[in-house]
């Protein structure tokens, strides 16, 4: 079992441009996008006030975050254990804070084309009653 995905490496670089009408002047971080082979680009506009005036300069900041490929290999037992952990976490997220998991039983574990499918039966005690006012007829 192999799980592949993209992750951020933590490497970042920013470049800044002054935007005046159709003119854009890059004053910081020239050519930083060439530092990374695979990156995510995020651009945001900033209004920078000039000191002692009411004029704001329109600055555009572009942040480049490097991404890399990651591959994790699991055995069938490790993959089924990981699936059980994910299912347990998802169930507890959906249940209320006073709910209690009484038992869990793995019913079936199948492997098809590099994919592990786990069927789990949970017994849960939770209070599903809702308070509602009782109104008497007229």
N, C-alpha and C positions, 0 to 999 in steps of 0.2 A: 504494500500500500504506500503510495507516494502522494503527498499533498503539495501542490505547487501554488505559489501566489506572489504578489508584489508587496514589498514592505518599504517603508522609508528608512534610509540609512542614518538619518540625523544630520547629514551634511546639508547646509543651506547657504545661499548667497542672495544678496539683494542688489537691485540697481534702482536708481532714482532719476526721474526726468522732470524737468520744468516744462509745463504745458502752457503756451501762450498762443491761443487761436489755433492755427494750423501748424505752428512751429513747435517742435519738441527738442529740447536740448538736454542730452544725457550728461549729468555731472558727477555721477558716482556709480561704480560697478560696471564699467564698460566691458562687454564681452563675457560676462559671467556665465551665460547659458552654454558657452562652449566648454566649461569646466566639467560638465556632467554629460554622460552618454544618454541616460534615461532620467527624466526629471518631470516634476509637476510644477506648473506655472500658476501663480496667483497674483493678480493685479488689483490694487486698491488706490483710490484717490484720496489725497490728504490736502487740507487747506492749512497752509503754514502762515501765520500772521507775521507781518514785518514789525519790528520793534518800533514803538512810538508812532505808529500809523494805524489806520483802519484797513489798510490794504492786505489782502490775503493772497499768497502765491499758490497757484494750483500745482501741486506736486503729485506725481504718479509713482508709486512704489511697486515694483515687481519682485516677488520672492520666488526663487527657484529652489525646490527641495528635491534632493536626489532620491531616486527609487532603485531598488535592486530586486532581483529574483531570489526567492527562497524556496527551498525544497525540504520537506520533512518526511522521513520514512517511518512508517509504523508497521509492526507485525499485526496479525489479525487480532490477537489478544489485546494488544495495546490500543488498537483502533476501537474495539468493542468497549473497552474500559473508558476510553475518551468519550465515546458516544453516550455511555451511561452517565458520565459526569455532566455533559452538556444537557442531557435530558433532565437530570436532577436539578440543575441550576435553572433551567427554563421553567420547570414545574413550580419551584419555590418562588420564582419571580411572579408567576401568575396567581399563586395562592395568597390569601390574606396573611397578616402577621400572626394570627392566632391559630392557623391551620397546623395540623400535625400529620406527618407521613408515618403511617403505621407499618407498612411493609412494601417492599418492591420485589418483583419477581421477573427475571429475564425469561421471556417465553420462547424467543427464537433469535438466533443469530445466523444471518445469511451473508455470503460473499458472492457478488456478481460483478464481473468486469472491473475488479479493483475497487469496488464500493461495498462497504459493510453496512448492512441493515439490521438494526436491533429492535425487537419488539419487547416492550417492558410494560408490566402491569403494576400499577401503584394503588395501594389502599390508603385513602386520605380521610381524615376527620376534619371537617370545617363547619363553621356555623353559617348556613346559607339563609337563615331567617332574616326577614326585614321587618322593621317596626312600621306599622301603619295604623293610623287612627281608626277607631271603630265609631262610625256615625250611625245614630239610630234614626229610623224613618220618622217622618213628620206625623 
